[in-house]
Each structure stands twice: as C-alpha cells, then as structure tokens.
Amino acid sequence: MSQEFGLLSVLPPLIALTLAIYTKQVFVSLFVGIWLGQAILVDFNPIASLVHTVDALVGVFEDGGRTKIILLSAMIGAFLTFTQYSGGMKGLVDWLTGRGWVTTRRSAGVLAWGIGTALFIEANVGVYVAGPVSRPIFDRLKLSREKLAYILDATAASIATLVPINSWGAYILGLLEAQNVENPLRALAGSIPFDFYPILTVGLALAVVLSGRDFGAMREAERRVREEGKLLRDGAEPLVATDVLMINAKEGIPALARNMVVPVLVMVVTVFVGLYVTGGGSVIAGDGSTAVFWAIIVALLVAAISYRAQGLLTITELTDLFMRGVGGLFPIVLLLMLAFVIGDTCQALGTGVYIARIANTGLPAFLLPAMIFVVSGVMSFSTGTSWGTWAIMFPIAIPMISLSGLHPGLTIGAVLGGAIFGDHCSPISDSTIISSMAAATDHIDHVRTQLPYALSVAGVCTVLYLVLGLVL
C-alpha cells in the first residue's frame, strides 16, 4: 500500500494536524483529514469518499475494544456527576486540604503525579482517577488545567510502558515473540533502562511540579490562572461540558470523602480482577479495555447503591445524573471516533510503512538507534497510536540487531520510547484526548502547552541514543 500511495499517504494526517493546530477546530480538522484519506483511496471521487468516511465512522463500533473505550469514556461523565452531587468529591477535597496534606500548588501537583504513577496497571486508569480527584484542588489553588492535563498525560502511557505488568506489556511481548526474539520477557526487561523518553518524561513532570517552574506556552497558562483567575483561556472549549464539571453537592447532605474514595477503590480493584479473569489467570495477559470497561460499570453500580442506601440520592436523581454525565461527554466520544478512523485511514494508506522506508536509507550503524527513535516518534505522531507504531517498527528494527550489530536493549528501547513520544504529542492520540477530557481543558491548549516539554525530552533522548550508539 505504501508503494502505491507514496507521498500521498502522509497528506491526510499532516493536513489534519496542521488544521487542528492553526484553527483550533479539532473536530473539523480530523474530519477533513479522514475525508482526504478516503478520497485518495477511491481515486479522489468526492461522493464515494464521503460515503466511505461515514461508513468508517460507523464501523468504529464493529471493534469491541474500541466500543468499550468509547462507552467507558462516556460513562466517566456519569462518574463525575455521581461523585460531585453526592458530596463525595467535595468531601475528599475538604478532607485532603483540612488535614494539611494538599494545601499548596506543589502538593496538589504531587498528588496528581502520584496517582498517575501508582496506578500503572492500565494506562488510562490513572488518568480517570487523578483527573476528577485533582481538578477541584487545582482549581482552588489556581493551577491551570493545562498543567493537570500535562501531568496526567506524562504519567499514563509512560508508566504503563516502564512497569509493563499490564496489557501493554503483554502486547509488547507478543510483538517480540512474533519476531522470534529469544526470551521476549528478558529482552523487554533489558530494554527498560534504555527506554529514555518515558523515564525522562515522568521525571520532568515531577521536577516541574516540585520546582514550580514552567516554560513555553505553559508559563502563560499558569500566569493566566494566578493573575487573572481564568481557569481556561478566553474562547477555550473544554472537552467536558460545564454542566458536568460544575455540579454543586446536593443541599442538606453531608460531604463525605468515602463517597468518592469507595467508588474509586472499587474501580481500581475491578481492573485487577478483570485483567486476571480475561487473562485466564494472568494479569499481564488480560484485556485492558474489557477490564476498565467493567471497572467503570461496577464502580457506578456501587456508587448508586451506596448513595441510595444512605438516603443521599433518589433513583430519579441517579438516572438524571447518569444521563446528564454521559451526554456531557459526547464531545469526547466523537473525538475518539474521529481519532480511531484517521488511524485506520493512515494504516490503509500505508503511512507508517512509507515513513519507515524513507528513513531506512543505509545509515551508519551508530546512527540507527537515534533514527529508530525519531522515525517511531514521527510515525506515532502522524497516526496517533503507539501500539500501531510498535506493530510496524518492531519487524523493521529487530532484524537490525543482528544485521547491524545493534545493542538489543537500546534498539527495543528506541522503538518503545519513540512511539510514546509521538503518542504523547499527537492531538489525534486517544491518550492525549482522554487527558484533556480528565483535566477538563481545551484539547489543542493541552497539546500546545505540552509540546515544549515533550520536544525537550525527545531532544535529550536523541542525543543519548546517538552517544550510546557509538559506545555500545
């Protein structure tokens, strides 16, 4: 496919990304990119390309894993409305601040970072938990929502890769096994010290939190909140509707932290159980999307039963809150659909393979690790998927280990880290979208403020791969 479409295969993601950053209209930009990709596939027939675009959007729901991700993302809205109106979120915030544990901007950042790194069992679980818990505290202490989105995004996929006792690890092991790597588990473990991008990203996020120093667009976002009291810039469009974000606790009921903590703990425990069951007794081999999907359902049921048993909410109120929450997250549902489809379109066009083949031009062996990192990053950024990038890059990179004498851990680490880098930066990545949603910030503002940090880390990583390419 890449030989057939060549340079044309790069145009749809490139145009979609350019339009999104320039116009800040991410929905329209993604749709234009998808339509252009479908037009290329059908020889630029405008009617056929429009029909194929609509069919592709509908076809997203043919994939069970994607459908679960979309549904659980929508149900997070119900989780937000439940925990706010029941007084649980207010109770937790009051409990944390009242005990003096989270009363400063630094401690609020550490809380978000700590939750994101601790819940490594599935990348998005930390985001789903840390976002709702930390956002009210960030708002109260005048920390920007862009900063929260950065912390969530920096810890999610990075930790899932560095501590691969999850579906991410199982997937990577499967890819290594497919390339006939001897002892894939040992190979993966040996690559972790060379997986520089996730390591440095998690470290930089903590350094930013502890130091309180920012640069680039993030500095302006922080100044806006501190000096002007604006949680979002003028004209910003948070991915979560304001009627889901700003719900006061029901009058006349106690604000109890347990009404937030218990559903969250239930969700986390259910993820472990779900991974164990779907993995046939192995947490590592479990189905992540299924585990998280069931976890949010169980958490909502436990919350609803608990609130009703305490006499806090009526069945009518619970039903209304559920519909209000799910409806408020329709933008995230649509954005995820568009992100999935443009990724599929890029795969059909052979975008990733084309980029990889262009880069593989007979470079000296010591340059290859850095080249693999950069190409993986560009590919992941263009397609919005680290998993898809790994599937393409491992068959290219693994043979280089024996053919060019590359260090196995360094090579595998370059593939893993490069894909996380691109995924971290890409506005069409589902993890980037979910981080914007959990922090309730404008999606393009999140991408814009995060990019200088990501590029800085990537620059250091590239130098490290160049140096180690010479040494190892």
Phi, psi and omega in degrees: 000320181295326178291328182286319186259337174052230183299331179300332183294340182274338187298313183303308179293325180296314180292319179298315180294317180297315179296319182298316181288322184283316185265342186062016176255083190291326181296311180296319183297316179295320180297319178298317179297318178297313181301317180296318179298317178294326178296320178297321182292334183246032176058039173061034172277111188296322181289312181298323181293324178293318178298316180295325179296314179297317179298322181294321178295317178294324183293347177304324185281359174283341178266116183300319181297316179293320179301319179294320179297317180295314182294317181291328176296320177293320182288343173299328176299319177294322177299320179295314181293320178301306187288335177282309186291332179283352183085000182295315182293316178297320179298319180292316179299315179297321181295316181293315182285324181295329179273359178080012181279321182231083181235355181237164178299322180295313182293328176295318178295320178296322178301310180298317180295318182295317178296316182298323181279330183287326184266065184278355188297333175205132192308314188276349180297315178301322179294313182296328181274311185294326181299298180300325181288317188274330188303311179300326179290317177301316180298316183294322183267008177060051168254139185290150175291335175296322178295318179297316179299321178297314180297316179298313183291325183291331184265333190301281184293329181299311181293321180298332178276322183284330177241075192282042176269064188195187180293334177297314179297320179297320180294315180296318178299321178297320179293320178293321177298321180295337179265014177059035176287129180288125181055073182303324181297317179294322179296317179294315179299321180290341181273341186301317178297340180259005179273071194293322187298309177300320180299310183289329179293314177297319179294318179295319179301318178292320179296320178297318180297313184288324184275332184073012181261137180228163176215166181069210183296335180295325179298318178293321178298318179293321177297319181300316182290314184292315188268327183252349179071020182263114179293330179229153177291159177299129180088358180291150181235094179296148183290342179253134181298146183297333180284355172263327183283320192250066178254122177282151177298147180301136181293142175085006178242152181286144176269099185251128181300327184298335180285354169254318187292315184299310178300323179295314179297320178299318180297315182295314180297320180295328176299314178300313180298316180298318178295321180295316183290312182289339178268010179062038181099001179237118178298321183297322184274002184291163179270108185298313183296321178293317181298315181290325179299311179292329181296317181289326177295312180296319180298319179294318179296315179298318179297313182298314180296318181296314182295323180289318181296327179279353182076019181281316184229147175272167178298321178298317179295319179297317179297314180297319179296320179299311182294321179296317181292314179297317180295326180292341179258018176303322178303320180292325178297312181296319181294320177296318177302313180296320180295318178298317185290321179292330174295317177296320180296318177297322179294319179295327179279345183077032183301310183297316180297321180298314180298318181296318182290325178296321183285332184276078188244033176074043179287158174301150187302322185291341179274345188298316179302316178295320179296318179298318179298312183294315181296318177299320179295314179297319181295314181294321177298319184287326185258345178076019182217125174283321181297317178295323178295317177301319181298329180275318189280327181298317177296339177273318188279321185300316178298335179295336182298314180275324183289323184248003178070031181283153176290125184301311181297320179296319182292312179296320178298324179294320178295311182297310183292322179298318180293322178294322177301308180297318178298321181296326184269335193285129176288350179256011176278137181294326180292324176294318179297314182294325177295318176299318180296313183295328179272352180058048179240167175294133188296314181293327176297322177297313180298315184295319182281334181278330189303316180300323178293314182297317181293324179296314178296317181298324178297317177296319180298318180300317178297317179299318180292326177294313182295312182291334175297329177279325187277315187273000000 
